[in-house]
Amino acid sequence: MFEQLGDRLQGTLKKIRGQARLTEENISDAMREVRIALLEADVSLPVVKSFVKRVKDKAVGTDVSKSLNPGQMVVKIVQDELVQLMGAANDALNLAQTPPAVILVAGLQGAGKTTTVGKLANRLKQQEGKKVMVVSADVYRPAAIQQLKTLAESIDVTWCPSESDQNPITIVENAKKAAKNGVFDVLIVDTAGRLHVDQELMQEIKLVHKAANPVETLFVVDSMTGQDAVVSAKAFDDALPLTGVILTKTDGDARGGAALSIREVTGKPIKFLGIGEKIDGIEAFHPDRVASRILGMGDVMTLIEEAEQKVDKEKAEKLVKKLKKGKGFDLEDYRDQVTQMNNLGGIESMMDKLPGMGNMKLPNNAMTSAMGDMNKSVAIINSMTAKERRFPNLIQGSRKKRIAAGSGTTIQDVNKTLKQFTQMQKMMKKMGGKGKMAKMMRGMGGMPGMGGKFPPGGMGGPGGMGGGGGLPF
């Protein structure tokens, strides 16, 4: 998300960053470009006007900090205003009440409510240690109840039974009793998708809300609908006392106008962003981090948090100890490193969060190619015997044919994987025993599959983006 807006704003601010002094003329020129960039990102016109006015008023005649030049000062003002526009700070869920804390999830049809309920339940269970129950009050969509049941079973969260011939209010009342009797911390209620112009269904959700008496009422909206997302959020807020918004499908929206408009128009905070289809594809919305990402300053804090949650520290420490003892880096270790990187969303997701790397242009679809190569590498290594993984030199002629056939790849792919592995093995050998290995492993080593398109040593190796220490794993 924000790809187009980020490119335009960074280009505009880059021009003014080099100015020795600021004048009303060059600020006006810059703000004209900012205005166009925001409108192209599908930010609502009233929001654009007020944003540009605030930035211009602060930039003209502002006292420039001694540590910043005039151009940098404008960048800082734009960043601060972006943060204020999106809500200043992350608004966490307010679950501080006598259990069960009820969360009601509402939204339009097709916004991804049921999937979001599953993601939210998984997040509360995994990251906050909550005992969670989910229930579907969607009696209109075929298989909606079964979908939530399947999601709940996949994450080992309790599903409260409901039937499509039941009244939604009865479903909610029964679920509250079951959650209370079962001593659950949180009950998440999934509701039917409805249009805000459908008066009958809007009246129904008011009654469902009254029965649920939720501590959080979250509106789920598809970010790709742009300004329609803002309009529908406003309409639902008029009908329900919303406490927050969850934007879904943000990985498919390069503009980001909804995220920049919703808070200003509705006064309701964005609490989470839905990313991709995976059950862990939901992250807390931090306005300061998103503003930094838009302006090409990266989002290292989110990267650190993701690493804390998704990187297998035990495997990393074992590899550190293994290499310190002088034992070789083998193909199983290499596969683990590639898998860890994939768990963090792959190269593109990681680069997006690194300062200065978010809009780095790589030739010939290098990102897509790199991810494909990495996934192939995992399949190729999985097709090897345990002995071949430990002793890669054994892999010659007929073994390569067998591995290629078993992984659905070619001998050339096998050779490429072995070459990438050899490069990382040499790098690991250089780092071993010099006090740098622990840092190196927390930085994942290099970036296999990029064909040398990154700085020497890769993203985490010496001379790479990690400053010798790699990413902060």
Long-range contacts (C-beta under 8 A, 24 or more apart in sequence): 1-223, 1-250, 1-251, 1-253, 1-254, 1-255, 1-256, 1-259, 1-273, 2-41, 2-254, 2-255, 2-256, 2-259, 2-290, 2-293, 2-294, 3-254, 3-359, 4-40, 4-41, 4-254, 4-255, 5-37, 5-38, 5-40, 5-41, 5-255, 5-256, 5-257, 5-260, 5-294, 6-293, 6-294, 6-295, 6-296, 6-358, 6-359, 7-359, 8-33, 8-36, 8-37, 8-40, 8-41, 9-34, 9-37, 9-78, 9-294, 9-295, 10-295, 10-296, 10-359, 12-37, 13-71, 13-74, 13-75, 13-78, 13-295, 16-71, 16-74, 16-75, 17-69, 17-71, 17-72, 17-74, 17-75, 18-71, 19-69, 19-70, 19-71, 20-69, 20-70, 21-70, 22-59, 22-60, 22-62, 22-64, 22-70, 22-71, 22-73, 22-74, 24-60, 27-56, 27-59, 27-60, 27-74, 28-56, 30-74, 31-55, 31-56, 31-59, 34-78, 38-257, 38-260, 40-255, 41-255, 41-256, 41-257, 41-260, 42-226, 42-227, 42-255, 42-256, 42-257, 42-258, 43-257, 43-260, 43-261, 44-227, 44-230, 44-257, 44-261, 44-264, 44-265, 46-264, 46-265, 47-85, 47-260, 47-261, 47-264, 47-265, 50-264, 51-81, 51-85, 54-81, 55-81, 75-295, 78-295, 79-291, 79-292, 79-295, 79-297, 82-260, 82-287, 82-290, 82-291, 82-294, 82-295, 83-287, 83-288, 83-291, 84-287, 85-260, 85-263, 85-264, 85-287, 86-259, 86-260, 86-263, 86-270, 86-285, 86-287, 86-290, 86-291, 87-263, 87-269, 87-270, 87-285, 87-287, 88-287, 89-286, 89-287, 89-288, 90-271, 90-284, 90-285, 90-286, 90-287, 91-244, 91-269, 91-271, 92-271, 92-284, 93-124, 93-216, 93-244, 93-271, 94-215, 94-216, 94-243, 95-130, 95-185, 95-186, 95-215, 95-216, 97-215, 99-179, 99-180, 99-183, 99-184, 99-185, 99-186, 100-133, 100-176, 100-179, 100-180, 100-184, 100-185, 100-186, 100-187, 101-185, 101-186, 101-187, 101-215, 101-216, 102-176, 102-179, 102-186, 102-187, 102-188, 102-189, 102-212, 102-213, 102-214, 102-215, 102-216, 103-186, 103-187, 103-188, 103-189, 103-214, 103-215, 103-216, 103-217, 103-218, 104-189, 104-191, 104-208, 104-209, 104-212, 104-214, 104-216, 104-217, 104-218, 105-188, 105-189, 105-190, 105-191, 105-218, 105-220, 105-246, 106-191, 106-194, 106-205, 106-217, 106-218, 106-219, 106-220, 106-236, 106-240, 106-242, 107-191, 107-193, 107-219, 107-220, 107-221, 107-236, 108-193, 108-194, 108-195, 108-196, 108-221, 108-222, 108-232, 109-141, 109-193, 109-194, 109-195, 110-193, 110-222, 111-193, 111-220, 111-221, 111-222, 111-248, 112-220, 112-222, 112-248, 112-249, 112-274, 113-190, 113-191, 113-193, 113-220, 114-138, 114-144, 114-147, 114-148, 114-151, 114-190, 115-151, 115-248, 115-274, 115-277, 116-220, 116-246, 116-248, 116-272, 116-274, 116-282, 117-148, 117-151, 117-188, 117-190, 118-148, 118-151, 118-152, 118-154, 118-155, 118-157, 118-279, 119-274, 119-279, 119-280, 119-281, 119-282, 120-188, 120-246, 120-272, 120-282, 121-151, 121-152, 121-155, 121-157, 121-186, 121-188, 122-155, 122-157, 122-279, 122-280, 122-282, 123-280, 123-282, 124-185, 124-186, 125-155, 125-156, 125-157, 126-280, 126-309, 127-309, 130-185, 130-186, 131-158, 131-183, 131-184, 131-185, 131-186, 132-157, 132-158, 132-184, 132-185, 132-186, 132-187, 132-188, 133-157, 133-158, 133-159, 133-160, 133-175, 133-178, 133-179, 133-182, 133-184, 133-186, 133-187, 133-188, 134-158, 134-159, 134-160, 134-187, 134-188, 134-189, 134-190, 135-159, 135-160, 135-162, 135-171, 135-172, 135-175, 135-187, 135-188, 135-189, 135-190, 136-162, 136-171, 136-190, 137-162, 137-168, 137-171, 137-172, 137-189, 137-190, 137-191, 137-192, 137-208, 138-168, 138-190, 138-191, 138-192, 138-193, 139-163, 139-164, 139-165, 139-166, 139-167, 139-168, 139-171, 139-192, 140-164, 140-192, 141-192, 141-193, 144-190, 144-192, 148-190, 151-279, 154-279, 155-279, 158-182, 158-184, 160-187, 168-192, 168-204, 168-208, 169-207, 169-208, 169-211, 172-208, 172-211, 172-212, 173-211, 176-211, 176-212, 189-214, 196-232, 196-235, 196-236, 196-239, 197-235, 202-239, 205-239, 205-240, 206-239, 206-240, 209-240, 209-241, 215-243, 216-243, 216-244, 217-241, 217-242, 217-243, 217-244, 218-242, 218-243, 218-244, 218-245, 218-246, 218-271, 219-244, 219-245, 219-246, 219-268, 220-245, 220-246, 220-248, 220-274, 221-245, 221-246, 221-247, 221-248, 221-258, 221-262, 222-247, 222-248, 222-249, 223-247, 223-248, 223-249, 223-250, 223-252, 223-253, 223-256, 223-258, 223-259, 224-249, 224-252, 224-253, 225-258, 226-255, 226-257, 226-258, 227-257, 227-258, 227-261, 229-258, 229-262, 230-258, 230-261, 230-262, 230-265, 230-266, 233-262, 233-265, 233-266, 233-268, 234-265, 234-266, 237-266, 237-267, 237-268, 242-266, 242-268, 243-268, 244-268, 244-269, 244-270, 244-271, 245-269, 245-270, 245-271, 246-270, 246-271, 246-272, 246-273, 246-274, 246-282, 247-272, 247-273, 247-274, 247-285, 248-274, 249-274, 250-274, 250-275, 251-275, 251-276, 251-281, 256-294, 259-285, 259-290, 275-345, 280-310, 293-352, 293-353, 293-358, 296-355, 296-356, 296-358, 296-359, 297-355, 297-356, 298-353, 298-354, 298-355, 298-356, 298-357, 298-358, 299-352, 299-353, 300-353, 300-354, 300-355, 300-472, 302-353, 303-344, 303-350, 303-353, 303-354, 303-471, 303-472, 304-472, 306-344, 306-345, 307-344, 307-471, 307-472, 307-473, 310-340, 310-343, 310-344, 311-340, 311-343, 311-344, 311-473, 312-336, 312-340, 313-473, 315-340, 316-340, 316-441, 316-442, 316-473, 317-441, 319-441, 320-437, 320-438, 320-441, 323-428, 323-431, 323-432, 323-433, 323-437, 323-441, 324-432, 324-433, 324-437, 326-432, 326-433, 328-425, 328-429, 329-424, 329-425, 329-428, 329-429, 330-389, 330-390, 330-391, 330-392, 331-381, 331-384, 331-388, 331-389, 331-390, 331-392, 331-421, 332-381, 332-389, 332-390, 334-377, 334-381, 334-421, 334-424, 334-425, 334-448, 335-377, 335-378, 335-381, 335-382, 335-389, 337-424, 337-444, 337-445, 337-448, 338-374, 338-377, 338-378, 338-448, 339-378, 340-444, 341-374, 341-444, 341-447, 342-374, 342-375, 342-378, 346-371, 346-374, 347-371, 347-374, 347-447, 347-449, 347-450, 350-459, 350-471, 351-459, 354-459, 354-465, 354-471, 357-465, 362-450, 362-453, 363-453, 366-450, 366-451, 366-453, 369-449, 369-451, 370-447, 370-449, 370-450, 370-451, 371-449, 372-449, 373-416, 373-417, 373-420, 373-448, 373-449, 374-448, 374-449, 376-407, 376-409, 376-413, 376-417, 377-417, 377-420, 377-421, 377-448, 377-449, 379-407, 379-408, 379-409, 380-404, 380-407, 380-409, 380-413, 380-414, 380-417, 381-417, 382-407, 383-407, 392-418, 392-421, 392-422, 420-448, 420-449, 421-448, 424-448, 427-457, 427-458, 427-461, 431-461, 431-462, 436-462, 436-468, 436-469, 439-468, 439-469, 439-470, 440-469, 440-470, 441-473, 442-469, 442-470, 442-471, 442-472, 442-473, 443-469, 443-470, 443-471, 443-472, 443-473, 444-470, 444-471, 444-473, 445-470
